[in-house]
Every structure is written in C-alpha cells, then in structure tokens.
Amino acid sequence: MIRRRWRKSSYSNPNGDCVELTSTLDQLRDSKDPDGPTLKVDVVAFIGAVQAGRFDR
C-alpha cells in the first residue's frame, strides 16, 4: 500500500475542516473524513478552475 502525506489548506477554518491535498499533488480528500474516499485530480486544471471562479456560488 502506498502511504501518502496529506497537506491541509492554509485557508482552513478554525475547527480544521477543510480540503487536504497529497504531497504528490494528485489527490484531494475531506479532512473531516481521512479514511473516506479521495478524488484524483489534475492540480493544474483544478487551480485554474478555482482561479476562474468555476466553484463560486
């Protein structure tokens, strides 16, 4: 089994609930559920989408 190191966003809220990213920059997970599912991502495309406001409500 591959052990991944996870990094929490510096923008996480005070109780720590946030998105975490692997040190290999290819998977995301919900920090509230570290044993739960992960999302495989293209980080460059993901960051571009965030910067473009595609996830704004």
C-alpha positions in Angstrom: 0.0 0.0 0.0 1.2 3.5 -0.9 1.4 5.9 2.1 0.6 9.4 1.1 1.4 12.6 3.0 -1.5 14.9 3.2 -1.4 18.7 3.5 -4.2 20.8 4.8 -5.1 24.1 3.2 -3.7 27.2 4.9 -7.2 28.6 4.4 -8.9 26.0 6.5 -11.4 27.3 9.0 -10.7 27.4 12.8 -12.1 24.0 13.5 -9.8 22.5 10.8 -12.5 21.2 8.5 -11.0 21.6 5.0 -9.7 20.0 1.9 -6.4 18.2 2.0 -4.0 17.6 -0.9 -1.4 14.8 -1.2 2.3 15.7 -1.3 2.2 14.2 -4.8 -0.4 16.8 -5.8 -2.8 14.3 -7.4 -5.5 13.5 -4.8 -7.9 15.5 -2.6 -9.9 14.5 0.4 -12.2 15.9 3.0 -10.1 16.5 6.2 -13.1 15.5 8.4 -13.1 12.0 6.9 -9.4 11.0 6.5 -10.3 7.3 5.9 -13.0 8.2 3.4 -12.9 8.5 -0.4 -10.3 10.6 -2.3 -10.6 12.4 -5.5 -8.0 12.0 -8.2 -7.3 15.5 -9.7 -5.3 17.3 -12.3 -4.0 20.0 -9.9 -3.0 22.5 -12.7 -6.5 22.3 -14.2 -8.1 22.4 -10.7 -6.2 25.5 -9.7 -7.1 27.1 -13.0 -10.8 26.4 -12.4 -10.7 27.8 -8.9 -8.9 31.0 -10.1 -11.5 31.3 -12.9 -14.3 31.2 -10.3 -15.9 28.0 -11.5 -16.6 26.9 -7.9 -18.0 30.2 -6.7 -21.6 30.0 -5.5 
